[in-house]
Amino acid sequence: MSARAGVVYLVGAGPGDPGLMTARSLELIATADAVFYDRLIPPGALDGARKDAELAYVGKQPGVPSVPQEEIGERLIAAARQGKSVVRLKGGDPFVFGRGGEEGEALRAAGVEFEVVPGVTAGVAATAYAGIPVTHRDDASAVAFVTGHEDPQKGESALDWDALAGFPGTLVFYMGVKRLRENAAALIAGGRDPEEAAAAIERGTWPGQRTVGATLGTIAAAVERERVKAPALIVVGAVAARREDLAWLERRPLHGRRVVVTRARAQASGLAASLRDLGAEVVELPAIRIESRIESEEVRAAAAAIGVYELICLTSPNGVRLLFEAIAATGLDARALAGATVAAIGPGTARALAERGVLADVLPERFVAEAMVDALAEVEVEGTRVLVARAAEARDVLPDALRERGAEVDVLSLYETVREPPDAEAVAAAQGADYVTFTSSSTVTNLTEALGDGFPSGARIVSIGPVTSETARAAGLSVDVEAERHDIEGLIQALLKDAAR
Ligand code: SAH
């Protein structure tokens, strides 16, 4: 159900992994008039918001002036009173150390209707991702979520440290890094065993998740030595030792590797998602973006006359998508291709066709224009009308070869790849990269020219195939890994093999 007018939704966004956002949270974000969000929400959490939605950052960052809590309440109330549907988006769960209770009370006092959407709280998510079960039949029959933010030295602490020390189960401390030394000492003074297992989990469920294991007696020193920073959880309890068997995230093949993806954003998602699934921290650094040309006279005319072509060659998934959009714009559909032989340059392109109900007749074994020429040797083209639908800046190998064989070839530029200045934050993140992946010559040229001397020097270069490698070498890069199969899957396989060295 969509967000209702005049209602405020106190929504948990989970601990950081976008996959842990609830279906309900995504539905509300997608339909709300306004979203007031905190700092620790997952990357891309607001991507699904309406284009015309008001997005307001009201987070708190240590040491930076922030919007006072009272003002947040007032802004929520004002927006609801204007008849807006409002999402108040918070990290983790809104009612677990999230001040959701206070905001709900302010809304109730003002007579504003609200709903609460729980989120996956860091205390169970970061621990699970670290391989620490917060309860276990042998080790812990209870778990306590505790704030580590209160100073045990001060008399005003709301926590009874002796009682906490005696708690029969796992202790999970939120906000517990800064006062860890005092807190651990207070637990030991209260009778907790200094030999009990403990762990600190930094940035749980985020790409750079890190776990530091120790004992209650040594955890403070370990956290200082390893420079663990917020956001981090501290776990005290025998269950913390179970991660030696149960850790799984940190065992994924690309865990801890930072990989730069240079494809245009419209194309990058598949590669980026696969790399993330394998545990990599992905930095998307597109230096190009795809600019559609399907509004052009040339494309409109070709799409309307698509039925005249006996052979249609498609050279990228983007080309397929845009050709079908252009065909649809003329009121036609896939049946307009019924009479044609359809050739796809590679499996990604073939897949994009299949999704639209067309199975490619010709699919070369290697995914370059030259191989497409070979694969088409079997097809009679003399005197036939052929459409090569592709990017504006593509090479002319294919149309030239077909013309030589007597075909009447129309080359249709469905899109253009245009330069896009890389995002400064992504450029900074790329500096520490382990790998930079190149999926085409244009990604090499655009990125090297955009970055100049700022190209990440320590990273290993992964290329999708010989043409791309050649361009990389010409740009002064040394290619460390070249895919054997020249498609995205092949590039991932090659990267995995290299990472396992
Ligand atoms: N409402 C949030 C907690 C907010 S308090 C929730 O339910 O998770 C902020 C504290 O939560 C941080 O100081 C840290 O201790 C913890 N935290 C939040 N996200 C975390 C993460 N991804 N990994 C580890 N700890 C996290």
Residues whose N, C-alpha, C, O or C-beta is under 5 A from the ligand:
A	BS01	SAH	P15 G16 G91 G92 D93 P94 V96 F97 G98 V120 T121 A122 G123 A126 F173 Y174 M175 G176 I201 E202 R203 G204 T205 A230 P231 A232 L233
